[in-house]
C-alpha cells in the first residue's frame, strides 16, 4: 500500500467509489506508493483542467482532449514493459504513458480532482472516455502514440458501448494484470490479482470464474 491511501478492499465495498481512487488503490496493492508522489505527478494535468470546471460539458471535453494530449499517451504494444508497470495507475501518472485503460483511469482521476466528471464507455473491442452530461454523441479516444482525439459515437453504431462503473473498469484492469502476469510467469502478482478480483462485487457467474481462476493459480504454486 502507501501512505494516505484507502486500501483497495475497503474502497471495493463502496458502491459510489470513483474510478480513479479505486484504480490507484489497486495499483498500490502491487507496489507501494506515496500519496504525495501521486499528487505531484497529477498536479500539472489537474491545474490545466481546473479552470474548465465551471464550463459546459462540450467545453470540458474539448479541454480534456487538449490537456490529455499534452500529458498522457497510450503506449504502443511493442513499447510496453514485460512487467505490470504500464497497468499500474500511479506509474502511468508518473511516466505520462502506459496501457490505454490505465491511461484513461489516470485521466479520469485528474479530471475528478479538477472538478470535472468524466466516465468510461466500452465495448468488446474498444474503450473511450465520455462526458455523462453531454447530449452530443462525442467520445474521447486515446490511440497508441497519438494525441487524444474526439470520436463521433454515431460512427460506432455497430459497437455496443456500455458505461463502465468504477468496479467494472477496475475489473477490466485486473483482467489485464492477470493475463500479463500469467504470460510472464509472475505467479506472486497473478495470485494477488486473482485474490483482488474476488474483492470486487461480482455476480454469481463472475464469482465462479474468479474462484476457479484463483484455485488454478494456487494449484500452480504447489
Kinemage of the C-alpha trace (Angstrom):
@kinemage 1
@onewidth
@group {chain A} dominant
@subgroup {mainchain}
@vectorlist {calphas} color= white
{ca unk a 1} P 0.000 0.000 0.000
{ca unk a 2} L 1.141 3.538 0.635
{ca unk a 3} L 0.690 6.445 2.993
{ca unk a 4} L -2.600 8.328 2.972
{ca unk a 5} L -4.356 5.797 0.741
{ca unk a 6} L -7.533 3.863 1.485
{ca unk a 7} L -6.956 0.111 0.931
{ca unk a 8} L -8.426 -1.455 -2.191
{ca unk a 9} L -10.536 -3.951 -0.267
{ca unk a 10} L -12.165 -1.080 1.646
{ca unk a 11} L -12.901 1.002 -1.446
{ca unk a 12} L -14.201 -2.016 -3.341
{ca unk a 13} L -17.097 -2.212 -0.865
{ca unk a 14} L -18.150 1.358 -1.702
{ca unk a 15} L -20.886 1.311 -4.346
{ca unk a 16} L -20.278 5.001 -5.136
{ca unk a 17} L -16.481 4.900 -5.375
{ca unk a 18} L -14.985 6.887 -8.263
{ca unk a 19} L -12.855 5.261 -10.944
{ca unk a 20} L -9.584 6.971 -10.057
{ca unk a 21} L -9.326 6.250 -6.327
{ca unk a 22} L -10.258 2.588 -6.835
{ca unk a 23} L -7.748 2.183 -9.673
{ca unk a 24} L -4.984 3.886 -7.687
{ca unk a 25} L -5.731 1.690 -4.672
{ca unk a 26} L -5.457 -1.354 -6.925
{ca unk a 27} L -2.036 -0.260 -8.130
{ca unk a 28} L -0.907 0.261 -4.551
{ca unk a 29} L -1.594 -3.411 -3.841
{ca unk a 30} L 1.161 -4.348 -6.283
{ca unk a 31} L 3.682 -1.648 -5.450
{ca unk a 32} L 3.987 0.719 -2.514
{ca unk a 33} L 3.369 4.349 -3.367
{ca unk a 34} L 3.243 7.680 -1.597
{ca unk a 35} L 0.143 9.814 -1.963
{ca unk a 36} L 2.345 12.910 -2.212
{ca unk a 37} L 4.169 11.445 -5.205
{ca unk a 38} L 0.888 10.745 -6.978
{ca unk a 39} L -0.345 14.254 -6.180
{ca unk a 40} L 2.813 15.739 -7.686
{ca unk a 41} L 2.544 13.599 -10.811
{ca unk a 42} L -1.072 14.622 -11.414
{ca unk a 43} L -0.689 18.290 -10.445
{ca unk a 44} L 0.185 19.719 -13.903
{ca unk a 45} L -2.760 17.979 -15.564
{ca unk a 46} L -5.150 18.925 -12.761
{ca unk a 47} L -4.000 22.548 -12.964
{ca unk a 48} L -4.675 22.634 -16.692
{ca unk a 49} L -8.162 21.156 -16.318
{ca unk a 50} L -9.314 23.053 -13.223
{ca unk a 51} L -10.132 26.367 -14.986
{ca unk a 52} L -12.744 24.487 -17.025
{ca unk a 53} L -14.642 23.026 -14.054
{ca unk a 54} L -17.496 25.514 -14.479
{ca unk a 55} L -17.645 25.232 -18.277
{ca unk a 56} L -20.369 23.420 -20.179
{ca unk a 57} L -19.863 19.691 -20.911
{ca unk a 58} L -18.775 20.231 -24.527
{ca unk a 59} L -16.123 22.754 -23.490
{ca unk a 60} L -14.939 20.429 -20.737
{ca unk a 61} L -14.498 17.562 -23.184
{ca unk a 62} L -12.578 19.813 -25.587
{ca unk a 63} L -10.350 20.978 -22.739
{ca unk a 64} L -9.796 17.371 -21.719
{ca unk a 65} L -8.766 16.457 -25.258
{ca unk a 66} L -6.097 19.176 -25.245
{ca unk a 67} L -4.846 18.533 -21.710
{ca unk a 68} L -4.755 14.755 -22.005
{ca unk a 69} L -2.872 15.018 -25.305
{ca unk a 70} L -0.181 17.088 -23.609
{ca unk a 71} L 0.231 14.942 -20.515
{ca unk a 72} L -0.859 11.347 -21.218
{ca unk a 73} L -0.185 8.937 -24.064
{ca unk a 74} L -1.136 5.342 -24.736
{ca unk a 75} L 1.950 3.233 -25.396
{ca unk a 76} L 2.162 1.049 -28.468
{ca unk a 77} L 2.153 -2.629 -27.568
{ca unk a 78} L 5.761 -3.144 -28.680
{ca unk a 79} L 6.951 -0.418 -26.304
{ca unk a 80} L 5.322 -1.792 -23.178
{ca unk a 81} L 7.451 -3.367 -20.468
{ca unk a 82} L 7.213 -7.039 -19.585
{ca unk a 83} L 6.046 -6.339 -16.059
{ca unk a 84} L 2.849 -4.618 -14.990
{ca unk a 85} L 4.156 -1.057 -14.737
{ca unk a 86} L 2.133 0.168 -17.703
{ca unk a 87} L -1.009 -1.163 -15.995
{ca unk a 88} L -0.454 0.496 -12.597
{ca unk a 89} L -2.120 3.935 -12.495
{ca unk a 90} L 0.455 5.600 -10.249
{ca unk a 91} L 3.300 4.544 -12.534
{ca unk a 92} L 1.350 5.716 -15.569
{ca unk a 93} L 0.750 9.077 -13.871
{ca unk a 94} L 4.470 9.467 -13.201
{ca unk a 95} L 5.577 8.369 -16.674
{ca unk a 96} L 2.771 10.038 -18.573
{ca unk a 97} L 2.248 6.906 -20.646
{ca unk a 98} L 1.067 3.329 -20.345
{ca unk a 99} L -1.654 0.889 -21.348
{ca unk a 100} L -4.761 2.523 -22.812
{ca unk a 101} L -7.075 1.539 -19.952
{ca unk a 102} L -4.648 2.632 -17.233
{ca unk a 103} L -4.073 5.915 -19.072
{ca unk a 104} L -7.825 6.541 -19.186
{ca unk a 105} L -8.221 5.787 -15.490
{ca unk a 106} L -5.448 8.266 -14.692
{ca unk a 107} L -7.166 10.817 -16.942
{ca unk a 108} L -10.438 10.325 -15.064
{ca unk a 109} L -8.711 10.807 -11.713
{ca unk a 110} L -7.059 14.041 -12.847
{ca unk a 111} L -10.406 15.302 -14.151
{ca unk a 112} L -12.124 14.352 -10.883
{ca unk a 113} L -9.551 16.303 -8.894
{ca unk a 114} L -10.113 19.271 -11.201
{ca unk a 115} L -13.871 19.166 -10.623
{ca unk a 116} L -14.810 17.632 -13.974
{ca unk a 117} L -16.902 14.471 -14.100
{ca unk a 118} L -15.958 12.091 -16.898
{ca unk a 119} L -16.660 8.398 -17.382
{ca unk a 120} L -15.690 5.371 -19.413
{ca unk a 121} L -17.696 3.558 -22.061
{ca unk a 122} L -16.510 0.332 -23.627
{ca unk a 123} L -17.381 -2.496 -25.952
{ca unk a 124} L -15.610 -5.773 -26.571
{ca unk a 125} L -13.006 -4.200 -28.846
{ca unk a 126} L -12.592 -0.604 -27.681
{ca unk a 127} L -12.744 1.813 -24.776
{ca unk a 128} L -13.450 5.550 -24.695
{ca unk a 129} L -13.855 8.446 -22.299
{ca unk a 130} L -17.258 10.126 -22.308
{ca unk a 131} L -18.978 13.012 -20.537
{ca unk a 132} L -22.133 11.815 -18.752
{ca unk a 133} L -23.802 15.238 -19.100
{ca unk a 134} L -23.051 15.754 -22.788
{ca unk a 135} L -26.010 15.238 -25.101
{ca unk a 136} L -23.914 15.197 -28.278
{ca unk a 137} L -22.618 11.740 -29.314
{ca unk a 138} L -18.940 12.620 -28.826
{ca unk a 139} L -16.287 10.448 -27.169
{ca unk a 140} L -12.561 10.750 -26.469
{ca unk a 141} L -10.176 8.107 -27.793
{ca unk a 142} L -6.551 7.516 -26.812
{ca unk a 143} L -4.868 5.838 -29.767
{ca unk a 144} L -1.322 4.474 -29.255
{ca unk a 145} L 1.414 7.111 -29.619
{ca unk a 146} L -1.113 9.665 -30.920
{ca unk a 147} L -2.776 12.757 -29.454
{ca unk a 148} L -6.185 12.133 -27.954
{ca unk a 149} L -8.994 12.548 -30.468
{ca unk a 150} L -12.712 13.255 -30.436
{ca unk a 151} L -14.813 10.473 -31.945
{ca unk a 152} L -18.356 10.653 -33.297
{ca unk a 153} L -20.194 7.854 -31.499
{ca unk a 154} L -22.595 7.575 -34.437
{ca unk a 155} L -19.723 6.110 -36.446
{ca unk a 156} L -19.544 3.309 -33.872
{ca unk a 157} L -23.152 2.256 -34.311
{ca unk a 158} L -22.225 -1.402 -34.746
{ca unk a 159} L -20.394 -1.424 -31.418
{ca unk a 160} L -22.471 -1.953 -28.296
{ca unk a 161} L -20.958 0.648 -25.990
{ca unk a 162} L -21.820 0.450 -22.305
{ca unk a 163} L -20.938 2.694 -19.399
{ca unk a 164} L -18.357 1.147 -17.085
{ca unk a 165} L -18.687 1.940 -13.400
{ca unk a 166} L -15.531 2.068 -11.304
{ca unk a 167} L -15.826 -1.585 -10.297
{ca unk a 168} L -16.336 -2.699 -13.895
{ca unk a 169} L -13.426 -0.639 -15.208
{ca unk a 170} L -11.097 -1.888 -12.486
{ca unk a 171} L -12.251 -5.454 -13.139
{ca unk a 172} L -11.106 -4.945 -16.743
{ca unk a 173} L -7.756 -3.674 -15.450
{ca unk a 174} L -7.421 -6.661 -13.130
{ca unk a 175} L -8.138 -8.945 -16.072
{ca unk a 176} L -5.253 -7.363 -17.979
{ca unk a 177} L -2.956 -7.778 -14.976
{ca unk a 178} L -3.979 -11.426 -14.650
{ca unk a 179} L -3.282 -12.012 -18.328
{ca unk a 180} L 0.089 -10.239 -18.220
{ca unk a 181} L 1.323 -11.952 -15.064
{ca unk a 182} L 0.251 -15.327 -16.415
{ca unk a 183} L 2.135 -14.711 -19.669
{ca unk a 184} L 5.291 -13.603 -17.854
{ca unk a 185} L 5.153 -16.274 -15.159
{ca unk a 186} L 4.938 -13.801 -12.269
{ca unk a 187} L 2.946 -16.100 -10.017
{ca unk a 188} L 3.015 -13.883 -6.927
{ca unk a 189} L 1.376 -10.999 -8.769
{ca unk a 190} L -1.001 -13.336 -10.578
{ca unk a 191} L -2.110 -14.761 -7.234
{ca unk a 192} L -2.606 -11.277 -5.804
{ca unk a 193} L -4.647 -10.210 -8.832
{ca unk a 194} L -6.822 -13.318 -8.560
{ca unk a 195} L -7.446 -12.624 -4.866
{ca unk a 196} L -8.274 -8.965 -5.513
{ca unk a 197} L -10.701 -9.925 -8.262
{ca unk a 198} L -12.777 -11.699 -5.605
{ca unk a 199} L -12.845 -8.498 -3.552
{ca unk a 200} L -14.973 -6.819 -6.231
{ca unk a 201} L -18.783 -7.049 -6.270
{ca unk a 202} L -19.388 -9.911 -8.699
{ca unk a 203} L -22.481 -11.681 -9.931
{ca unk a 204} L -22.749 -15.448 -9.459
{ca unk a 205} L -21.156 -16.347 -12.801
{ca unk a 206} L -18.274 -13.910 -12.300
{ca unk a 207} L -17.782 -15.159 -8.751
{ca unk a 208} L -17.497 -18.720 -10.014
{ca unk a 209} L -14.976 -17.727 -12.705
{ca unk a 210} L -12.935 -15.759 -10.191
{ca unk a 211} L -12.857 -18.637 -7.719
{ca unk a 212} L -11.862 -21.057 -10.483
{ca unk a 213} L -9.051 -18.744 -11.569
{ca unk a 214} L -7.795 -18.355 -8.010
{ca unk a 215} L -7.827 -22.124 -7.482
{ca unk a 216} L -5.878 -22.584 -10.717
{ca unk a 217} L -3.182 -20.119 -9.665
{ca unk a 218} L -2.890 -21.661 -6.212
{ca unk a 219} L -2.541 -25.112 -7.765
{ca unk a 220} L 0.452 -23.936 -9.796
{ca unk a 221} L 2.098 -22.631 -6.642
{ca unk a 222} L 2.055 -26.084 -5.030
